[in-house]
């Protein structure tokens, strides 16, 4: 300890610590500078900030340096603690409340206006109003070259509900690079996981992405979204229905895959006839099944016809004709595994011939 003190005294030789003088009265003249004795070295003013420990600062150079070193160690400890706390938030997305007016819809917005008129949406507004805000945050990304402006990625209903309630919306802000294709995929994934997007809205969303060349094909779209090509094709079948047919339903949100598949077959057979029937069905507010039946001229009371498929003296399956004329084949696992292909083919042909004979 003594050697350290001596080294500090040698390093700080000639340093003088200015004394803190009491404040002079307003009318008192300024104090004259103190004289320097001939031959004496001029005093050197310390460059160290005054140490802030307790109520009195050290009055010697070595004491001042030791106090300053203690302050630096304390600050380094605080910085280390702050760095550790920041590391806990690495990779997280900042979340804060935003004015709903600062958020604009994306060009890929997939909500039909009917979604905001349903009983489910009314319940959502009530829930958010009771909670004082949305608990599940929406996702936004900053708009390029526009300060404090954001584009909505997903959470359209939550955003609209907060807008109608006149309150701020809790939003997660995506700060990393997020292209249109990634935005589209994130929006589709969130909607499918929540299962609250109708088949019609899903189909329109996919159709818009293809029309605007966001994806070059249905296959590329399905690969990017991680869904089957069959799922994409079914959704597009709903979106491709003529507006005159869609208007026959009480709400386009009621249209299901099976309705669109039946109507597609009917339109391919007699498009003009289906559209002519649509003029009479529009505005009647019928149930979806009855809308399809009237557009296709089907009898809802008609029963489907079913013929058993038999071969080698045992049941292999069945073939069934629905009320819309479509035929469905159903084969038992044993028919595929244990029956020779030529026997199975003959049995199916015979069953179809019987079904055709029924008219």
NULO-657147 format. One record per residue (C-alpha): residue in one letter; z, x, y. Coordinates in steps of 0.5 Angstrom, whole numbers, plus 2048, in hexadecimal, padded with zeros to 3 digits. Each point is the difference from the previous one (the first is absolute). Layout:
! NULO-657147
AZXY
...
//
This chain:
! NULO-657147
X800800800
X802806805
X7F98037FF
X7FC7FA801
X8047FF806
X7FE807803
X7F97FF7FE
X8007FA804
X804803806
X7FB806800
X7FA7FB800
X8027FC806
X803806804
X7FF7FE807
X7FF7F87FF
X8047FC805
X8027F97FF
X8007FC807
X8067FD801
X8007F8801
X8037FF807
X8037F9803
X7FB7FC804
X800802807
X8027FA805
X7F97FD804
X802804807
X8028067FD
X7FB806801
X7FC8037FA
X8048067FD
X7FE807802
X7FD8047FA
X8058057FD
X7FF807802
X7FE8057FB
X803807800
X7FC806801
X7FE8037FA
X8017FA7FB
X7FB7FD7FC
X7FE7F9802
X8037FB7FC
X7FB7FD7FB
X8007F87FF
X8017FE7F9
X7FA7FC7FD
X8047FC7FB
X8017F9801
X8087FE801
X8037FF7FA
X8027F97FF
X8068007FB
X8077FD802
X8017FF808
X800808802
X7FA8057FF
X8018077FD
X801805806
X7FD8067FD
X7F98027FE
X8028017F8
X8047F9800
X7FA7FD804
X7FB8027FA
X8047FE7FB
X8017F9803
X7F8800801
X7FF8027F8
X8057FA7FE
X7FC7FB804
X7FA8037FD
X8037FF7F9
X8027F9801
X7F97FE803
X7FD8037FA
X8047FC7FB
X7FE7F9804
X7F9802800
X8018017F8
X8037F97FF
X7FB7FD804
X7FA8037FC
X8047FE7FA
X8007F9802
X7F9800802
X7FE8027F9
X8027FA7FE
X7FB7FC803
X7FA8047FE
X7FA7FC7FE
X8037FA803
X7FC7FB804
X8047FE807
X8027F9801
X8017FD806
X8007F9804
X7F97FF803
X7FE7FB805
X7FB7FB7FC
X7FB800806
X7FF8087FF
X7FD7FF7F9
X7F97FE7FF
X7FD7FD7F9
X7FC8057FC
X7F97FE7FF
X8017FF7F9
X8057FB801
X8007FB7FA
X8047FA802
X7FD7F9801
X8037FC805
X8027FB7FB
X8058057FE
X8047FF806
X8007F9800
X8037FF7F9
X8077FE7FE
X8018077FD
X7FF803807
X8057FB803
X8058027FC
X7FF808801
X8007FE808
X8077FD7FF
X8038067FB
X7FE805806
X8037FC805
X8067FF7FC
X8018077FF
X7FE802807
X7FA8047FE
X7FC8027FA
X8048047FB
X7F98037FC
X7FD804805
X7F87FF801
X7FC806800
X7FC803806
X7FC806802
X7FF803808
X7F97FE803
X7FC806802
X801802807
X8047FA802
X807801802
X8057FB7FD
X7FB7FC7FC
X8007FF7F9
X7FB7FD7FA
X8037FC7FB
X7FF8027F9
X8047FB7FC
X8057FA802
X7FC7FC804
X8047FA7FE
X807803802
X7FC803807
X7FE7F9801
X8077FD7FF
X803804805
X7FB7FF805
X8017F97FF
X808801801
X7FF804806
X8048067FD
X7FE8077FE
X7FD8027F9
X8038057FC
X7FA8057FE
X7FF8077FC
X7FC804804
X7FB8047FC
X7FF807803
X7FC8047FB
X7F87FF800
X7FE7F97FD
X7F97FF800
X7FD7F97FF
X7FF8007F9
X8078027FF
X8037FB805
X7FC7FB7FC
X8038027F9
X807800803
X7FF7F9802
X7FD7FD7FA
X8058047FC
X8067FD804
X7FD7F97FF
X7FF8007F9
X8078037FF
X8037FA804
X7FB7FB7FD
X7FF7FC806
X7F9801802
X7FB7FA7FD
X7FA8017FC
X7FC7FE805
X803805805
X8008067FB
X7F87FE7FF
X7FF800808
X803806801
X7FC8047FA
X7FA7FD803
X801802807
X8018077FD
X7FA8007FC
X7FC7FD806
X802805805
X7FF8067FB
X807802800
X7FE8017F8
X7F98017FD
X8017FC7FA
X8057FB7FD
X8018057FB
X802805805
X8057FB803
X8037FE7FA
X8018087FE
X803801807
X8057FA800
X8028017F9
X7FE7F97FD
X7FB7FE7FB
X7F97FF802
X8007F97FC
X8067FE805
X7FC802806
X7FA7FC7FD
X8047FA800
X803801807
X7F9800802
X7FD7FA7FD
X8057FC804
X7FE804806
X7F97FE7FF
X8017F9800
X7FB7FC805
X8047FE806
X7FE7F97FF
X8048007F9
X806804803
X8017FA805
X8007FB7FA
X8078037FE
X8077FE804
X801807801
X7FC8067FE
X8068037FE
X8007FB7FA
X7FA8037FD
X8018047F9
X7FC8047FC
X7FE7FB7FB
X7FE7FB806
X7FB805802
X7FD8027FA
X7FF7F97FE
X7FC7FF807
X7FC8067FF
X7FD7FD7FA
X7FF7FA803
X7FD803806
X7FB8047FC
X7FE7FA7FC
X7FF7FB806
X802803807
X7FD7FB804
X8037FA7FC
X807803800
X7FF801808
X7FE7F9801
X8067FE7FC
X804804804
X7FE7FB806
X8047FB7FD
X8068037FE
X802804806
X8067FD804
X8027FC7FA
X8068057FF
X8008007F8
X8038047FB
X7FC8067FE
X7FF7FE7F9
X7FD7FA803
X7FC803805
X7FD8047FB
X7FE7FA7FB
X7FD7FC806
X7FC806802
X7FD8027F9
X8007F87FE
X8058017FB
X8047FA7FC
X807802801
X8027FC7FA
X7FB8037FC
X8038047FA
X7FE8077FE
X7FC8007F9
X8038057FB
X7FC8037FA
X8048047FA
X7FC8077FE
X8018017F9
X7FE8057FB
X8018027F9
X8047FA7FF
X805801806
X8017FF807
X7FD805805
X8017FD806
X7FD7FB805
X7FB7FE805
X8027FB806
X7FB7FD805
X8047FE806
X7FF7FA805
X7FB805804
X7FC8027FA
X8028077FF
X8028027F9
X8058057FE
X8018037FA
X8068027FD
X8018057F9
X8068017FC
X8028087FF
X7FE7FF7F9
X7F97FE801
X7FF806804
X8048057FB
X7FE7FD7F9
X7FA7FC800
X7F9803800
X7FC800806
X7FA7FC7FD
X8057FB7FD
X8037FF807
X7FA800804
X7FD7FA7FB
X8077FC801
X7FF801808
X7F97FD800
X8027FA7FB
X8067FE805
X7FB801806
X7FB7FB7FD
X8057FB7FE
X803800807
X7F9800803
X7FE7FA7FB
X8067FC804
X7FC800806
//
